[in-house]
Amino acid sequence: LYEYVTVEDAKGTVDHFFNVSGWTQFFDAKGRADIPVSRAEQVALRRCDFTCGTCFDMPGGGRDYHFDGLTLEEVCVRASEGLELPGCVQNVTQKNVSVTRL
C-alpha cells in the first residue's frame, strides 16, 4: 500500500509523467494463481511541469491495482500519448490542469 504521497514543484522531461502498475517485485506466488491487488491512496501532484512520451500510463486498466484519491493541482504536461486519465482512478480532484499533445 502506498498512501499519502505528495510531489510538489517538480519539472523536467521524462518517459512517463504518471505510471501505475501492479506491484510484482518480491512477489512469490507459492502456488497462488492470482496476483495480489496493489493499492495506492491519496496521491497529490502539485505545481508540476513536464514534457513526456506518455502522460498517464496505467496498463491493465486497474485489473492489478486499486487507486483511490488523486489530486492534480497546477499541473502542465505536454505528451505524445496517454493524454486522458483512465477511469480506473477513483475520487480525482483537478484544479488548473493542462495536458496537451506534443
N, C-alpha and C positions, 0 to 999 in steps of 0.2 A: 504494500500500500504506500503510495506517495500522496501526501496531503499537505496543504498549506504551503505551497511552493510559490514564490514570488520572484519575478525577473523584472528589473526596472532599469531604465536608462541604458539600454543596450543598442548598439548599432553595428552594421557590418554586412559582409557578403557571405552567404552560407549555401549549402546544398538544399537544406530543408529548414524552413522557418519554424514549423511546429510539427514534430514527428511523434506519433504514438503507436507503439507496437506492443503486443503481448510479451510479458517477461518470460524468457525461456532459459536464460543463463542460470546455471547451477540447479536446474530442474532435473531431478532423477525420477523417471516415471515409475520405476519399481513395479512394472506390470500394469500400471494405470493406463487406460486407453485415451482418456481425455487430458487436456492441458488445463491446469487451474486458471481461472479468470484473474487477470491483473486488474488492479484498481488505482484510480487517481481521482482525487477530490480537492476542490478549492485551489485551483491554479490561477494565478494572476500575472498578466503581461502588461506592463505599463511603460509608456514613453519609449517604444521600440521602433527602430527604423532599419529595415533590411531589404536587400536585394537577394533573390534566391531562385533556384530552379523550381522548387515546389513549395508553395506556401503551406498548405495543410496536407500532410502525408499521414494518413491513418488507414493502413492496409487492413483488410478484413472487415471493415465497417462495424467494428465493435464486437465481433464474434469472440475475440480472445481477451477483451478488456472491458471494464466498466469505467466511464468517465463522467463525473458529476461535478459541476461547478467550475466554469471557465469565465474569467473576466478579462476582457481586452479593452484597454483604455489608451487613447492617443497612440495608436499603432499604425504605422505606414509600411506596407510591404509591396514590393514590385516582384512579380514572379512569372515564370513561363507557364506553369500549370498548377493544378490544385488550388484554384482561387476561392473556392467556396468551402466553408466549414461543413463537414459531413453531419448528418442528422443524428449520429450516434452519441454526440456530446449533449448531456442534459444540463439544464439551467445555465444558459450562456447569457452574459451581460456584455454589451458592446457600447462603447462611448468614443466617438471620434475615431473611427477605424476606416482606413483606406487600403484596399487591396486591388492593385491594378496589374494588368498583363504587360509583360516586357515586350 
